[in-house]
Amino acid sequence: MSTFFAEVFERDNRRCVYCGRDLMVDFETFMIVEEDHLVPQSKDGPHELANIVTACRVCNLLKGNFTPGNEYSEEKRVEYIAKIRSHIMARRAERMADYACWTHPSDKVTPDDS
């Protein structure tokens, strides 16, 4: 294990910073740990400690190369992560709706049902 990864993993309390998942609950869960760049490298984000967080594979996939639009700064780190978390949770809700269509096809909710 690299020292860099260990430092990020410990700083983030061995949890996904987006969904809060305990990434040490078992070996299978540990295997989905990923480093995520808050500002993606595809958008010129640096590969340095301040720009990297611990994420589970699902959250990292749902985030993609999303950025909240405002410039990242360490002073606004918590706010920046919260905006990314909101984006991820919205994407999770969309995917959950897709999943529900497959698992409960007769329970489709339409706008008229509300």
N, C-alpha and C positions, 0 to 999 in steps of 0.2 A: 504494500500500500504506500502510495507516495505521501510524503510529508505534507504537501500542498492539499491533497484530498483530505487527509486526516485533520488538518487545521480547519478547513471549511466544514467538515462533518461535525467536529466537536463544537465549533462556534454556533452552528445551527441546531445544537442539541440532538443530533442524530434523527432529525425529523425533516419531512418535506416542508419547506417554508411556505408553500402555497396551501396545501390541504391539511397539514399538521400530522400526517401519517407517521407513526413510529416505525422507523426504518430498521430497527433492530429487533423487532418482535420475533422474527425467525429468519432462517437462512434464505428462504425464497423471497421474502420481502427485501432483505439486504441486497439481493441480486438485482433489484430494480432501482437502486440508488444511482442518480446521475448528478453531475455538476451542470448547473444551468447558468448561462450568462444573462444577467439582468438586461443589459443592452447586448443583444446578440452580436456575435462576431461578424455576421453578415451585414450588420449596420455599424461596423467599425468599433464595436465594444471591445475593450481591452481584456486580455486574459490575465487578470490580476485579482487578488483576494476581494477587494471592495466590489467587484463586478460579478462575483460568482457566489451562487447559493446552492444548497442541497435541495434536490427535487426528486420526487418519485417519477418514474418513466411516464406514467399517465399524465401528470401535470405538465411535464416538460413537453410531451407531445401536443397537448392541448394549447400550450402557450405558443409553440412554434417560434416565429420571429417577431411576435407582438411586442410593441413598446407603447406605453400609455400616452405618448405624444409630447410630454414635457421632458426636458433634459434631465438626465440622472445626475444626482449629486449625493455624496455620502450623508450630508446633512438632512436630506429628505428621503433617505433610504426606506424607512418604515412606510411612509406615504406611497412611495413608488411601488414597493412590494404589494401594498394593499390594492393598488389599481390593477396590477397584474393578476392578483388573486381574484378580483372581481371578474375580470375577463375570463379566467380559467373556469370559475364557478358557473358563469353563463354558458360557456361551451359544454361543461359537464351536464348542465340541465338539458341542453339540446340533444346531447348524445343519450341521456337517460330517456328522453321522449322517444328517440329512435329505438332504443332497446325495448321500451314498453310496448311499442307496436308489434314487436316480434314475440314478446313473452305473454302479452295480454291483448291479442288482436281484437277481441270483442269489446274491450273497454275503451275504445277510442273516444277521446273527449273532443267535442267540437265547440267553437265559440258560443253556439246557441245553448249548450248545456250549462253554462255558468249562471 
